[in-house]
Amino acid sequence: MGFSYKDLRDRIALKLKEATKKLREMDYESQRISPREFFDYMTGETPTGDIITIVDVLENVFLMIYEVVEISELKKLGISINKRTVMMTFPNPINEAHYTAIQYELDYALSSKNYDWSKIRMKHSKFWLEDKDLPQHLIAGYKALIEKFSKTLESSS
């Protein structure tokens, strides 16, 4: 079922405020993201055919953290946020933004002691390394990230 901007505007504004506050507590200062920018970014075109919907993201604090950081990182580069942002910036700098966003998402999940979510994302990590568009300079960072969070999850079991 599709939702319009008008249907979600207030909910987006609230969730952006909550995620921004959580990120500030993690010493991450996000860029100002309007509800319209968030809506357009989340409902815009992607080359990978993402199956996560805007409603899925709004209902999941970890995905909200991820998306706010990803959008913020793009904005820091002076990139306009709209329905074509992902297509216009793919594969780079979208891969750079993804890398930073996943770090904050996983840090937040572990600090919240949500090991189930962390395990789900670690299962996704093999796809990150298989991405043919992943820049070479990010491979070592992803491997270190995966190792760090895998060890943390092992010790928490």
C-alpha positions as CSV (number, residue, x, y, z in Angstrom):
1,M,0.0,0.0,0.0
2,G,1.4,3.4,-0.9
3,F,1.5,6.3,1.4
4,S,1.5,9.9,0.4
5,Y,3.8,12.6,1.9
6,K,0.7,14.2,3.5
7,D,-0.2,10.8,5.2
8,L,3.3,10.5,6.7
9,R,4.6,14.1,7.2
10,D,4.0,14.3,10.9
11,R,5.2,10.8,11.7
12,I,8.4,11.4,9.7
13,A,9.0,14.7,11.5
14,L,8.7,12.9,14.9
15,K,10.9,10.0,13.9
16,L,13.5,12.3,12.5
17,K,13.6,14.2,15.8
18,E,13.9,11.0,17.8
19,A,16.7,9.6,15.6
20,T,18.6,12.9,15.6
21,K,18.5,13.0,19.4
22,K,19.8,9.5,19.6
23,L,22.6,10.3,17.2
24,R,23.5,13.4,19.1
25,E,23.9,11.2,22.2
26,M,26.4,9.1,20.1
27,D,28.3,12.3,19.3
28,Y,27.0,12.4,15.7
29,E,25.7,15.7,14.6
30,S,23.3,15.1,11.7
31,Q,22.4,17.6,9.0
32,R,19.0,19.1,9.1
33,I,16.7,16.8,7.1
34,S,13.2,18.0,6.3
35,P,10.3,15.5,6.3
36,R,9.9,16.1,2.5
37,E,13.6,15.3,1.9
38,F,13.3,12.1,3.9
39,F,10.1,11.1,2.1
40,D,11.5,11.7,-1.3
41,Y,14.8,9.9,-0.5
42,M,13.0,6.9,0.9
43,T,10.4,6.7,-2.0
44,G,12.8,7.5,-4.8
45,E,14.4,5.2,-7.4
46,T,17.1,2.8,-6.5
47,P,19.3,0.6,-8.7
48,T,19.0,-2.4,-6.4
49,G,15.3,-2.6,-6.1
50,D,15.2,-2.1,-2.3
51,I,12.3,-3.9,-0.6
52,I,12.3,-2.0,2.7
53,T,9.5,0.6,2.6
54,I,9.4,4.0,4.2
55,V,6.9,2.6,6.8
56,D,9.3,-0.2,7.6
57,V,12.0,2.4,8.3
58,L,9.7,4.6,10.4
59,E,8.8,1.6,12.6
60,N,12.4,0.6,13.2
61,V,14.7,2.8,15.2
62,F,17.8,1.1,13.8
63,L,16.8,1.8,10.3
64,M,15.9,5.3,11.1
65,I,19.4,5.8,12.6
66,Y,20.9,4.3,9.4
67,E,18.8,6.5,7.0
68,V,19.4,9.7,8.9
69,V,23.2,9.2,8.9
70,E,23.2,8.1,5.2
71,I,21.2,11.2,4.2
72,S,23.3,13.4,6.5
73,E,26.6,12.1,4.9
74,L,25.3,12.9,1.4
75,K,24.1,16.4,2.5
76,K,27.6,17.1,4.0
77,L,28.9,16.6,0.5
78,G,26.5,19.2,-0.8
79,I,24.3,16.6,-2.5
80,S,20.6,17.6,-2.9
81,I,18.2,15.1,-1.4
82,N,15.3,14.1,-3.6
83,K,13.7,11.1,-5.4
84,R,16.7,10.8,-7.7
85,T,19.5,11.2,-5.2
86,V,20.4,7.5,-5.0
87,M,20.4,7.1,-8.8
88,M,22.5,10.2,-9.3
89,T,25.1,9.3,-6.6
90,F,25.3,5.5,-7.2
91,P,27.7,3.8,-6.7
92,N,29.7,6.6,-5.1
93,P,29.3,8.5,-2.8
94,I,26.2,6.4,-1.8
95,N,28.6,3.5,-0.8
96,E,30.6,5.9,1.4
97,A,27.4,7.1,3.1
98,H,26.2,3.5,3.6
99,Y,29.5,2.6,5.3
100,T,29.2,5.4,7.8
101,A,25.5,4.8,8.4
102,I,25.9,1.1,9.0
103,Q,28.6,1.8,11.6
104,Y,26.2,4.1,13.6
105,E,23.3,1.7,13.2
106,L,25.3,-1.2,14.5
107,D,26.8,0.8,17.3
108,Y,23.3,1.9,18.4
109,A,22.0,-1.7,18.2
110,L,24.9,-3.0,20.4
111,S,24.6,-0.1,22.9
112,S,20.9,-0.9,23.1
113,K,21.9,-4.6,23.7
114,N,19.7,-5.5,20.7
115,Y,21.8,-8.5,19.7
116,D,19.0,-10.0,17.5
117,W,19.0,-6.9,15.3
118,S,22.8,-6.9,15.2
119,K,22.8,-10.6,14.1
120,I,20.3,-9.8,11.3
121,R,22.6,-7.1,10.0
122,M,25.7,-9.2,10.3
123,K,23.9,-11.8,8.0
124,H,23.5,-8.9,5.5
125,S,27.2,-8.1,5.7
126,K,28.3,-10.8,3.3
127,F,26.3,-9.0,0.6
128,W,28.2,-5.8,1.3
129,L,31.4,-7.4,0.4
130,E,29.9,-9.1,-2.7
131,D,28.8,-5.8,-4.1
132,K,30.5,-5.3,-7.4
133,D,30.3,-1.5,-7.0
134,L,32.0,-1.5,-3.6
135,P,35.0,0.8,-3.9
136,Q,38.3,-1.0,-3.1
137,H,39.2,1.4,-0.4
138,L,36.1,0.4,1.6
139,I,36.7,-3.3,1.6
140,A,39.2,-3.3,4.5
141,G,36.9,-1.1,6.5
142,Y,33.9,-3.4,6.0
143,K,36.0,-6.4,6.9
144,A,37.2,-4.7,10.1
145,L,33.6,-3.6,10.9
146,I,32.3,-7.2,10.4
147,E,35.1,-8.7,12.5
148,K,34.5,-6.1,15.3
149,F,30.7,-6.7,15.5
150,S,31.0,-10.5,15.0
151,K,33.4,-10.7,17.9
152,T,31.1,-8.5,20.1
153,L,28.1,-10.7,19.2
154,E,30.1,-13.9,20.0
155,S,31.1,-12.6,23.4
156,S,27.5,-11.6,24.2
157,S,26.1,-15.0,23.5
